[in-house]
């Protein structure tokens, strides 16, 4: 034990109680607490995880412990280790305590088991489906940023560390959150300004005290007022000024880092695939990763116009790897051309695309694209005969008209039934399934295809099973934590979004040895007779299935009952009598019912309309749809600031006698209202000037000044009656002065705007 004492004293040296005060006093401490609490509040609004009530306590404890360590004699090299050890204990302990009503040791064992299972999944290359590590990670960010910021403030007198750390994690959360949280940044800006202004005043006061200078009574108010005014002006400018000037530079920069960023993003989503948040995604991005259970808010915004002789799905991205919670594309090779025309049973089809709201450098094309009228790159894997994506080399060129040529299939059902076995490289990659897929999913697929002898009949059987036994819905439900989304859809939900249908079909096909992949893009939209073009809106976003057939490539299937099946002739004899695409005779009852609700399908066209399912013509009550949360937060912030200001105002005079306090409060409030006491004015002279400016309370002003003169210059202090009279007079004077403060602020703002 004696040998451990030096180490313990090095980590926990004696603390001088006189140095424990938070820099800037109680007002700065309250601002610091509000600043670090904002990040946990923002996490709660984002809704990443359910058990997040302890994040706020971690932030507060980190702030207080950082100040404690910074004010102590802990050596600079030992502080990081001490903060990490205490933080680790605090994060694990509070996370365990918030997990449920079970005994602590039971919850701790469960937490350790969940982390171990998560590590096993991640190291095996699969998706981490348990949200526990993400909860621990968020708790660690709450603790560490608050601790290091507070420690730097106490030890090195650096306020910017606390502001920067909190700003970084808050901006990341607001950027990634699936809800609009911009107001959190506004509140953060105001709180940061107030804290920085307060700490700046403290630094100035310390400097003046060393030089034996006495600052004016309203000095702190002037600093806060000026900083707050300019902060609000900058926030308004940032909100309303155009961003066109930086758009090109930012677009070029994003084009440089887009690839590496997507790689990091994909790995991040694999690590924390069990985390779901409420969706605010406007439209769809067609990124390299799909998360099942997150629905985009599809609107009526026009995406593009299409000129084509036939109706086809418009492919954006194809996905090959099932993570256990969604899909991702592992293709990372790029080529300027592809060998898709080498497949049998295909013909060329030219399509003209006029983008309205382009998706970055992404180019759209039916089936398998082979060329485009602008410089392009095909994204593919080991096999150059097909690609998963086509992108413009110059991002700017994807915003204008371009023409794509695709190799679309005209293979018959008989052709596809006679197709041989797929190459080993194809089956190895497109039969991939994680070990987390439940056995009953495989058993269901085997039962559906029991009497089928070829890949096409198996695909058609599973497609028919999904279209017959499940319903389409635009209300997307996320799977419970730890549940495979396909298993959840097949055995619990029974109805959901198109991504669930496509994923279920692909997983079941892979489980019976049929190579398949999920594809996302758009259906062909509505046909506009006057212009001869198809109009594609966000509501036409869709997911479908492609199955690989040796010699014929990837062939489309449609398992979602809200869309028409892909029509193909039975034999070569039927080709002249059958369109290779969907027709009115193939429309399902669900599709017809949805068309009646939306009035969006042309009966004479038989065109798929996408995953809409919502009444685009319904009126909306703007008042009920308005989000009043920013107003409530603004009112709450104003109330908190008013309370803090009142507390600070009272604390400044807590050690003065009644007469001195009354005069000091009157003088400070008068300074706020723009009526400062001049250095050459005596108490009585100042009271005369102030009384003339406030004729309604002139008598009360002189009563306060008279008590101050007696208190300060008389041999005897002011009597209790005189002090009581001064306090009563102060109430009337205070209200009169407070009424004039907003007027002065308004005049200042008008002056700034006018200048």
C-alpha positions in Angstrom: 0.0 0.0 0.0 2.9 2.4 0.8 4.2 2.0 -2.7 0.9 3.1 -4.2 0.7 6.3 -2.2 2.9 8.4 -4.5 0.9 7.3 -7.6 -2.4 8.1 -5.8 -1.1 11.5 -4.7 0.1 12.1 -8.3 -3.3 11.5 -9.7 -5.2 13.0 -6.8 -3.1 15.8 -5.2 -4.5 18.1 -2.5 -7.0 20.7 -3.8 -7.1 24.2 -2.6 -10.8 25.0 -1.9 -10.3 28.7 -2.6 -9.4 27.8 -6.3 -12.5 25.7 -6.9 -14.6 28.6 -8.2 -15.7 28.4 -11.8 -14.0 31.0 -13.9 -16.5 33.8 -14.5 -18.5 33.1 -11.4 -22.0 31.6 -11.1 -23.2 33.4 -14.3 -20.5 31.8 -16.4 -21.1 28.4 -14.7 -24.8 28.6 -15.6 -23.9 29.5 -19.2 -21.4 26.7 -19.4 -24.0 24.2 -18.1 -26.5 25.5 -20.7 -23.9 25.2 -23.4 -22.9 21.6 -22.7 -26.5 20.6 -22.1 -27.5 21.8 -25.6 -25.7 18.8 -27.3 -27.6 16.1 -25.3 -30.8 18.0 -25.9 -30.0 18.0 -29.7 -29.3 14.2 -29.5 -32.6 13.7 -27.9 -34.3 15.7 -30.6 -32.5 13.7 -33.3 -33.9 10.5 -31.7 -30.9 8.3 -32.5 -31.4 6.0 -29.5 -34.1 5.5 -26.9 -31.9 5.5 -23.7 -30.4 9.0 -23.9 -31.7 10.6 -20.6 -28.3 10.2 -19.0 -26.4 12.2 -21.7 -27.1 15.5 -20.0 -25.8 14.3 -16.6 -22.6 13.1 -18.3 -22.1 16.5 -19.9 -22.7 18.3 -16.5 -20.4 15.9 -14.6 -17.7 16.3 -17.3 -17.9 20.1 -17.0 -17.7 20.1 -13.2 -14.9 17.5 -13.1 -12.9 19.3 -15.8 -13.1 22.5 -13.8 -12.1 20.6 -10.6 -9.1 19.0 -12.3 -8.1 22.3 -13.9 -8.1 24.2 -10.6 -6.2 21.4 -8.8 -2.5 20.7 -8.8 -2.9 17.6 -11.0 0.1 17.6 -13.4 -0.6 18.4 -17.0 0.5 14.9 -18.2 -1.8 13.1 -15.6 -4.9 15.1 -16.4 -5.8 13.3 -19.7 -5.4 9.8 -18.1 -7.5 10.9 -15.0 -10.2 12.4 -17.2 -10.3 9.2 -19.4 -10.5 6.8 -16.4 -13.2 8.8 -14.6 -15.1 9.4 -17.8 -15.0 5.7 -18.8 -16.4 4.8 -15.3 -19.1 7.5 -15.5 -20.2 6.6 -19.1 -20.5 2.8 -18.3 -22.1 3.4 -15.0 -24.8 5.9 -16.2 -25.5 3.9 -19.4 -26.0 0.8 -17.3 -28.2 2.6 -14.8 -30.4 4.0 -17.6 -30.9 0.6 -19.3 -34.0 -0.5 -17.4 -35.4 -1.6 -14.0 -33.3 -4.8 -13.6 -30.5 -5.0 -10.9 -27.4 -3.1 -11.8 -25.1 -6.2 -12.1 -27.6 -7.9 -14.4 -27.7 -4.8 -16.7 -23.9 -4.5 -16.6 -23.5 -8.2 -17.8 -26.1 -7.5 -20.5 -24.2 -4.4 -21.6 -20.9 -6.3 -21.8 -22.5 -9.2 -23.8 -24.0 -6.7 -26.3 -20.7 -5.0 -26.8 -19.0 -8.4 -27.3 -21.6 -9.5 -29.9 -21.2 -6.2 -31.7 -17.4 -6.6 -31.9 -17.8 -10.1 -33.2 -20.1 -8.9 -36.0 -18.0 -5.9 -37.0 -14.7 -7.9 -37.0 -16.4 -10.5 -39.2 -17.3 -7.8 -41.8 -21.0 -7.8 -41.0 -23.1 -4.9 -39.8 -23.2 -4.2 -36.0 -26.8 -4.5 -35.2 -26.8 -3.7 -31.5 -27.2 0.1 -30.6 -25.4 -0.3 -27.2 -21.9 0.7 -28.5 -23.4 3.8 -30.2 -25.0 4.8 -26.9 -21.6 4.4 -25.2 -20.0 6.4 -28.0 -22.5 9.3 -27.6 -22.0 9.3 -23.9 -18.3 9.5 -24.3 -18.6 12.5 -26.6 -20.8 14.2 -24.0 -18.3 13.6 -21.3 -15.0 14.2 -23.2 -16.0 17.5 -24.9 -17.3 19.0 -21.7 -14.3 17.8 -19.6 -11.6 19.0 -22.0 -13.3 22.3 -22.6 -13.8 23.0 -18.9 -10.3 21.8 -18.0 -8.7 24.1 -20.6 -10.7 27.0 -19.3 -9.7 26.4 -15.6 -6.1 25.5 -16.2 -5.1 27.7 -19.2 -7.8 30.4 -19.2 -8.8 29.3 -22.8 -12.6 29.7 -23.3 -12.4 28.8 -27.0 -11.6 25.1 -26.3 -15.0 24.6 -24.7 -16.8 26.5 -27.5 -15.0 24.7 -30.3 -15.5 21.2 -28.9 -19.2 21.8 -28.3 -19.6 23.5 -31.7 -18.0 20.5 -33.5 -20.1 17.8 -32.0 -23.3 19.9 -32.3 -22.7 20.7 -36.0 -22.0 17.0 -36.7 -25.3 16.0 -35.0 -27.3 18.7 -36.7 -25.8 17.7 -40.1 -26.5 14.0 -39.7 -29.8 14.2 -37.8 -33.0 13.2 -39.6 -34.8 16.2 -38.2 -34.3 19.9 -38.8 -32.3 21.1 -35.9 -31.0 24.4 -37.2 -32.5 26.3 -34.3 -30.1 24.4 -32.0 -27.2 26.2 -33.8 -28.9 29.6 -33.2 -29.2 28.9 -29.5 -25.6 27.7 -29.4 -24.4 30.9 -31.0 -26.2 33.1 -28.5 -25.0 31.0 -25.5 -21.4 30.9 -26.8 -21.4 34.7 -27.3 -22.7 35.3 -23.8 -20.1 33.0 -22.3 -17.3 34.5 -24.3 -18.4 38.0 -23.5 -18.6 37.2 -19.8 -15.2 35.6 -19.7 -13.8 38.5 -21.7 -15.2 40.9 -19.1 -13.6 38.8 -16.3 -10.2 39.0 -18.1 -10.5 42.8 -18.5 -11.5 43.2 -14.9 -8.5 41.2 -13.8 -6.2 43.4 -15.9 -7.8 46.6 -14.7 -7.6 45.4 -11.1 -3.8 44.8 -11.5 -3.5 48.4 -12.8 -5.9 49.7 -10.1 -8.5 51.0 -12.6 -12.2 51.1 -11.7 -14.5 50.2 -14.7 -17.8 51.8 -15.3 -21.0 50.3 -13.9 -22.4 49.4 -17.3 -19.2 48.1 -18.8 -20.3 44.5 -18.7 -23.7 45.4 -20.2 -22.0 47.3 -23.1 -19.8 44.2 -24.0 -22.8 41.9 -23.8 -25.1 44.2 -25.7 -22.6 44.8 -28.6 -21.7 41.1 -28.9 -25.3 39.9 -28.8 -26.4 42.5 -31.4 -23.7 41.5 -33.8 -24.4 37.8 -33.2 -28.0 38.2 -34.1 -27.1 40.3 -37.2 -24.6 37.6 -38.4 -27.2 34.9 -37.8 -29.7 36.7 -39.9 -27.2 37.4 -42.7 -26.2 33.7 -42.7 -29.8 32.7 -43.0 -30.9 35.0 -45.8 -27.9 35.9 -47.9 -27.4 33.9 -51.2 -24.8 31.2 -51.2 -24.3 31.2 -55.0 -20.8 32.7 -54.8 -19.4 29.7 -52.9 -21.4 27.0 -54.7 -18.9 26.2 -57.4 -16.0 26.1 -55.1 -17.8 23.9 -52.6 -19.1 21.7 -55.4 -15.5 21.2 -56.7 -14.2 20.5 -53.2 -17.0 18.0 -52.6 -16.2 16.2 -55.8 -12.6 15.7 -54.6 -13.6 14.3 -51.2 -16.8 12.6 -52.2 -15.3 9.2 -52.8 -13.2 8.9 -49.5 -16.1 10.4 -47.6 -18.6 7.8 -48.9 -16.1 5.1 -47.9 -15.9 6.4 -44.3 -19.7 6.9 -44.3 -20.3 3.3 -45.4 -18.0 1.9 -42.7 -19.7 4.1 -40.1 -23.1 2.9 -41.1 -21.8 -0.7 -40.9 -20.5 -0.2 -37.4 -23.7 1.4 -36.1 -26.3 -0.3 -38.4 -28.6 -0.8 -35.4 -29.3 2.9 -35.0 -32.5 4.3 -36.4 -33.8 7.9 -36.2 -36.9 9.6 -37.4 -36.7 10.5 -41.0 -36.7 14.0 -42.5 -34.9 12.9 -45.7 -36.3 15.1 -48.5 -36.4 13.0 -51.7 -33.8 10.2 -52.1 -30.0 10.4 -52.5 -29.3 7.0 -54.0 -26.1 6.7 -51.9 -24.0 3.6 -51.7 -25.9 2.3 -48.6 -29.6 1.6 -48.0 -30.9 1.4 -44.4 -34.2 -0.5 -44.3 -36.8 1.1 -42.1 -35.9 4.7 -43.0 -38.5 6.3 -45.4 -37.8 9.4 -47.5 -40.5 12.1 -47.4 -41.3 11.9 -51.1 -42.9 15.1 -52.5 -44.2 16.3 -55.8 -41.0 18.0 -56.8 -40.1 17.3 -60.4 -36.8 15.4 -60.7 -36.4 15.1 -64.5 -38.2 14.9 -67.8 -37.7 11.8 -70.0 -38.1 11.4 -73.8 -38.3 7.7 -74.7 -40.1 5.4 -77.0 -40.7 2.8 -74.3 -41.4 2.8 -70.6 -38.7 1.3 -68.4 -37.4 1.6 -64.8 -34.7 4.2 -64.6 -31.8 2.7 -62.7 -29.7 4.8 -60.3 -27.7 2.4 -58.1 -27.6 -1.4 -57.7 -26.6 -3.0 -54.4 -24.8 -6.3 -54.0 -24.0 -6.8 -50.2 -26.7 -7.5 -47.6 -25.5 -6.1 -44.2 -28.2 -7.6 -42.1 -29.9 -4.2 -41.7 -29.8 -2.9 -45.3 -27.7 -3.0 -48.5 -24.5 -1.5 -49.8 -22.6 -1.5 -53.0 -19.1 -2.8 -52.9 -18.3 -1.8 -56.5 -15.3 0.6 -56.5 -13.7 0.2 -60.0 -14.3 2.8 -62.7 -14.2 2.4 -66.5 -15.3 4.6 -69.4 -17.1 1.7 -71.1 -18.9 -1.5 -70.4 -19.5 -4.8 -72.2 -23.2 -5.0 -71.6 -24.0 -5.4 -75.3 -22.3 -8.8 -75.3 -25.4 -10.3 -73.6 -28.0 -12.1 -75.7 -31.6 -11.1 -76.0 -31.0 -7.3 -75.7 -31.6 -4.3 -77.9 -30.4 -0.7 -77.8 -32.7 2.0 -76.5 -31.9 5.8 -76.6 -33.4 7.9 -73.8 -33.1 11.7 -73.5 -33.0 13.1 -69.9 -33.6 16.7 -68.9 -32.7 17.0 -65.2 -34.6 19.5 -63.1 -33.2 18.5 -59.6 -30.1 16.4 -60.4 -28.6 14.0 -57.9 -25.0 15.2 -58.0 -22.9 13.4 -60.7 -25.3 10.5 -60.8 -26.7 9.6 -64.3 -30.0 7.7 -64.8 -30.6 5.0 -67.5 -33.0 2.1 -68.2 -31.7 -1.4 -67.5 -28.0 -1.7 -68.4 -26.4 1.6 -69.7 -23.7 1.3 -72.3 -22.9 4.9 -73.3 -23.9 8.5 -72.7 -23.6 11.8 -74.6 -21.5 13.3 -71.9 -18.2 12.1 -70.4 -19.2 9.3 -67.9 -17.7 6.7 -65.7 -19.2 3.2 -65.1 -18.9 1.9 -61.5 -18.4 -1.9 -61.5 -16.9 -4.8 -59.6 -14.9 -7.8 -60.9 -17.1 -8.2 -64.0 -17.0 -5.5 -66.6 -20.1 -6.9 -68.4 -22.4 -5.0 -66.1 -22.2 -1.9 -63.8 -23.9 -0.8 -60.7 -23.9 2.9 -61.3 -23.1 5.5 -64.0 -21.7 8.9 -63.1 -20.7 12.0 -65.0 -17.0 12.8 -65.0 -17.9 16.5 -64.7 -20.5 17.1 -62.0 -21.8 20.2 -63.8 -22.6 18.3 -67.0 -25.1 16.1 -65.0 -27.3 19.2 -64.5 -28.0 19.6 -68.3 -29.6 17.5 -71.0 -27.9 14.2 -71.8 -28.7 11.2 -73.9 -28.1 7.6 -72.6 -28.0 4.4 -74.6 -29.0 1.3 -72.8 -29.1 -2.4 -73.6 -32.6 -3.5 -72.6 -33.7 -7.1 -72.4 -36.1 -8.6 -74.9 -35.5 -12.2 -73.6 -38.6 -14.4 -73.3 -39.6 -16.5 -70.4 -38.6 -19.6 -72.3 -35.1 -18.1 -72.9 -34.6 -17.4 -69.3 -35.8 -20.8 -68.2 -33.2 -22.4 -70.5 -30.4 -20.2 -69.2 -27.6 -22.3 -67.7 -25.9 -22.0 -64.3 -24.5 -18.6 -63.4 -20.7 -18.3 -63.2 -19.0 -19.1 -59.9 -17.9 -15.5 -59.5 -21.5 -14.3 -59.8 -23.0 -16.8 -57.4 -20.2 -16.3 -54.8 -20.9 -12.5 -54.7 -24.7 -12.4 -55.3 -25.7 -15.3 -53.1 -24.0 -13.6 -50.1 -26.1 -13.5 -46.9 -24.9 -12.7 -43.3 -25.2 -15.4 -40.6 -27.8 -13.3 -38.8 -30.5 -14.1 -41.4 -33.0 -16.4 -39.4 -33.4 -19.9 -40.6 -37.2 -19.5 -41.0 -36.5 -17.0 -43.9 -34.5 -19.7 -45.7 -37.2 -22.3 -44.9 -39.9 -20.1 -46.3 -38.0 -19.5 -49.5 -37.4 -23.2 -49.9 -41.1 -24.0 -49.4 -42.2 -21.4 -52.0 -39.8 -22.8 -54.6 -40.0 -26.5 -53.7 -41.4 -27.7 -57.1 -39.4 -25.2 -59.2 -36.5 -26.5 -61.2 -34.9 -23.4 -62.7 -33.9 -19.9 -61.6 -36.7 -18.1 -63.5 -39.5 -20.1 -62.1 -38.1 -19.7 -58.6 -37.9 -15.9 -59.1 -41.4 -15.7 -60.5 -42.8 -17.9 -57.6 -41.3 -15.6 -54.9 -42.4 -12.5 -56.8 -46.0 -13.8 -56.9 -45.9 -14.9 -53.3 -44.9 -11.3 -52.2 -47.4 -9.6 -54.5 -50.2 -11.9 -53.3 -49.7 -12.1 -49.5 -48.3 -8.7 -48.6 -49.6 -5.1 -48.9 -47.8 -1.9 -49.9 -47.7 1.0 -47.4 -46.0 4.3 -47.4 -45.8 4.2 -43.6 -42.4 2.8 -43.0 -41.7 1.0 -39.7 -38.1 0.4 -38.5 -37.4 -3.2 -37.3 -36.8 -3.6 -33.5 -33.2 -3.6 -32.3 -31.5 -6.9 -33.1 -34.2 -8.1 -35.6 -33.4 -8.8 -39.2 -35.5 -6.4 -41.3 -36.5 -9.1 -43.9 -37.6 -11.5 -41.2 -39.5 -8.7 -39.5 -41.3 -7.8 -42.7 -42.1 -11.4 -43.7 -43.4 -12.6 -40.3 -44.6 -9.5 -38.5 -45.2 -6.4 -40.6 -46.8 -8.0 -43.7 -47.0 -4.5 -45.3 -44.5 -1.8 -45.9 -42.4 0.2 -48.4 -40.9 -1.0 -51.7 -37.4 -1.5 -50.2 -38.8 -4.2 -47.9 -40.4 -6.1 -50.8 -37.3 -5.9 -53.0 -35.0 -6.9 -50.1 -37.2 -9.8 -49.1 -37.3 -11.2 -52.6 -33.5 -10.9 -53.0 -32.7 -12.5 -49.7 -35.1 -15.4 -50.3 -33.7 -15.9 -53.9 -30.1 -15.9 -52.5 -31.1 -18.4 -49.9 -32.1 -20.9 -52.6 -29.0 -20.3 -54.8 -30.4 -17.7 -57.3 -28.0 -14.7 -57.7 -30.0 -11.4 -57.3 -29.5 -7.8 -56.3 -31.6 -4.8 -55.2 -31.8 -1.8 -57.5 -33.1 1.7 -56.8 -34.1 4.5 -59.1 -37.4 5.8 -60.6 -40.4 4.5 -62.4 -41.3 6.2 -65.6 -43.7 8.7 -64.2 -46.6 10.3 -66.1 -46.7 10.9 -69.8 -47.4 14.5 -70.9 -49.2 14.4 -74.3 -48.4 18.0 -75.4 -44.6 17.7 -74.9 -44.3 14.0 -75.6 -42.2 13.5 -72.5 -42.5 11.6 -69.2 -42.5 13.7 -66.0 -40.6 12.1 -63.1 -41.2 13.4 -59.6 -39.9 12.4 -56.2 -42.9 10.1 -55.7 -41.7 7.9 -58.5 -38.7 6.8 -56.5 -38.7 3.0 -56.3 -36.8 -0.1 -55.5 -37.0 -3.4 -57.5 -35.1 -6.6 -58.1 -32.7 -7.8 -60.7 -31.9 -11.5 -61.1 -28.9 -12.8 -63.0 -29.3 -15.3 -65.9 -26.2 -16.7 -67.6 -25.9 -15.3 -71.1 -28.7 -12.7 -70.6 -27.4 -10.6 -67.7 -29.5 -8.9 -65.1 -33.3 -9.2 -65.6 -35.9 -7.0 -63.8 -38.6 -8.3 -61.5 -41.3 -6.4 -59.5 -42.3 -7.8 -56.1 -44.1 -4.7 -54.9 -47.9 -5.0 -55.4 -48.4 -1.3 -55.9 -46.6 -1.5 -59.3 -47.4 -3.5 -62.4 -45.3 -6.6 -63.0 -42.7 -6.5 -65.7 -44.3 -8.1 -68.7 -42.3 -10.3 -71.0 -43.4 -12.8 -73.7 -43.7 -16.5 -73.0 -41.9 -17.5 -76.2 -40.4 -15.9 -79.3 -43.6 -16.3 -81.2 -45.3 -13.9 -78.8 -42.8 -11.1 -79.2 -44.7 -9.4 -82.0 -47.9 -9.3 -79.9 -46.5 -8.3 -76.5 -44.7 -5.2 -75.4 -41.5 -5.9 -73.4 -42.7 -3.7 -70.7 -45.7 -3.2 -68.4 -49.2 -2.8 -69.9 -52.7 -2.1 -68.6 -53.5 -5.8 -68.4 -50.8 -6.4 -65.9 -51.9 -3.8 -63.4 -52.6 -5.2 -60.0 -55.7 -4.3 -58.0 -53.5 -2.5 -55.5 -52.1 -0.3 -58.3 -55.5 0.5 -59.7 -56.8 1.4 -56.3 -53.8 3.7 -55.7 -54.3 5.3 -59.1 -57.9 6.1 -58.3 -56.8 7.8 -55.0 -54.0 9.8 -56.7 -55.6 10.3 -60.2 -52.0 9.9 -61.3 -52.0 6.8 -63.7 -52.8 7.1 -67.3 -55.1 4.2 -68.1 -54.1 4.2 -71.7 -50.4 4.2 -70.9 -50.1 1.6 -68.1 -47.1 3.4 -66.7 -45.7 2.6 -63.2 -46.2 5.6 -61.0 -43.6 4.9 -58.2 -44.0 4.6 -54.5 -46.4 7.4 -53.9 -49.5 6.1 -52.1 -50.3 9.6 -50.8 -53.0 12.0 -52.0 -51.0 14.7 -53.7 -54.1 16.8 -54.3 -55.2 16.9 -50.7 -55.2 20.3 -49.1 -53.1 21.0 -46.1 -53.9 22.9 -43.0 -51.0 25.3 -42.8 -51.6 26.2 -39.2 -51.7 22.6 -38.0 -48.7 21.7 -40.1 -46.6 24.5 -38.8 -43.8 23.7 -36.5 -44.0 25.9 -33.4 -41.1 24.2 -31.6 -38.6 27.0 -32.5 -41.0 29.6 -31.0 -41.3 27.6 -27.8 -37.6 27.1 -27.6 -37.1 30.8 -28.2 -39.5 31.7 -25.5 -37.8 29.3 -23.1 -34.4 30.7 -23.9 -35.6 34.2 -23.3 -37.1 33.2 -20.0 -33.9 31.5 -18.9 -31.8 34.5 -20.0 -34.1 36.8 -18.1 -33.9 34.6 -15.0 -30.1 34.5 -15.2 -29.9 38.2 -15.7 -32.1 38.9 -12.7 -30.0 36.5 -10.5 -26.8 38.2 -11.7 -28.3 41.6 -11.1 -29.2 40.8 -7.5 -25.9 39.1 -6.7 -23.9 42.2 -7.7 -25.4 44.1 -4.7 -25.8 41.3 -2.2 -23.0 42.5 0.1 -24.1 46.2 0.2 -26.3 48.0 2.7 -29.9 48.7 1.7 -29.3 52.4 0.7 -26.1 51.7 -1.2 -27.8 48.7 -3.0 -30.8 50.8 -4.0 -28.7 53.6 -5.5 -26.4 51.1 -7.2 -29.3 49.3 -8.8 -30.9 52.6 -9.9 -27.6 53.7 -11.5 -27.1 50.4 -13.3 -30.6 50.3 -14.7 -30.3 53.9 -15.7 -27.0 53.0 -17.6 -28.9 50.2 -19.3 -31.5 52.7 -20.4 -28.8 55.1 -21.7 -28.7 57.6 -18.8 -25.2 57.0 -17.2 -23.8 59.0 -14.4 -21.1 61.3 -15.6 -17.7 61.2 -13.8 -18.1 64.8 -12.7 -21.6 64.5 -11.3 -22.2 64.2 -7.6 -25.0 61.9 -6.3 -27.4 64.9 -5.9 -26.5 66.3 -9.4 -27.0 62.9 -11.0 -30.4 62.5 -9.2 -31.4 65.9 -10.5 -30.5 65.0 -14.1 -32.2 61.6 -13.8 -35.3 63.0 -12.2 -35.8 65.5 -15.1 -35.5 62.6 -17.6 -38.1 60.6 -15.5 -40.6 63.2 -14.4 -43.2 60.5 -13.3 -40.8 59.1 -10.6 -38.7 62.2 -9.9 -39.7 62.2 -6.2 -38.6 58.6 -5.8 -35.3 59.2 -7.6 -34.5 62.0 -5.0 -35.5 59.7 -2.2 -33.0 57.1 -3.2 -30.3 59.7 -3.7 -31.0 61.2 -0.3 -30.6 57.8 1.4 -27.4 57.3 -0.4 -25.9 60.6 0.6 -26.8 59.9 4.3 -25.4 56.4 4.0 -22.1 57.5 2.4 -21.4 60.9 3.8 -23.3 61.2 7.1 -21.6 60.3 10.4 -24.5 57.9 11.0 -25.8 55.3 8.5 -29.2 55.6 6.9 -32.0 54.6 9.3 -34.2 51.6 8.7 -37.1 53.9 7.7 -34.9 55.7 5.2 -33.5 52.4 3.8 -37.1 51.0 3.6 -38.2 54.2 1.8 -35.3 53.8 -0.7 -36.3 50.2 -1.4 -39.9 51.2 -2.1 -38.8 54.1 -4.3 -36.6 51.7 -6.2 -39.5 49.6 -7.3 -41.2 52.5 -9.0 -37.9 53.8 -10.6 -37.0 50.3 -11.8 -40.2 49.7 -13.8 -39.8 53.2 -15.4 -36.2 52.4 -16.4 -36.9 48.9 -17.6 -39.6 50.3 -19.9 -36.9 52.4 -21.6 -34.4 49.6 -22.2 -36.2 48.0 -25.2 -36.5 51.5 -26.8 -32.8 52.0 -26.5 -32.1 48.5 -28.0 -34.5 49.2 -30.9 -32.8 52.5 -31.6 -29.5 50.7 -31.6 -30.7 48.1 -34.1 -32.2 50.7 -36.3 -29.0 52.6 -36.3 -27.0 49.5 -37.3 -29.5 48.6 -40.1 -29.5 52.2 -41.4 -25.7 52.3 -41.5 
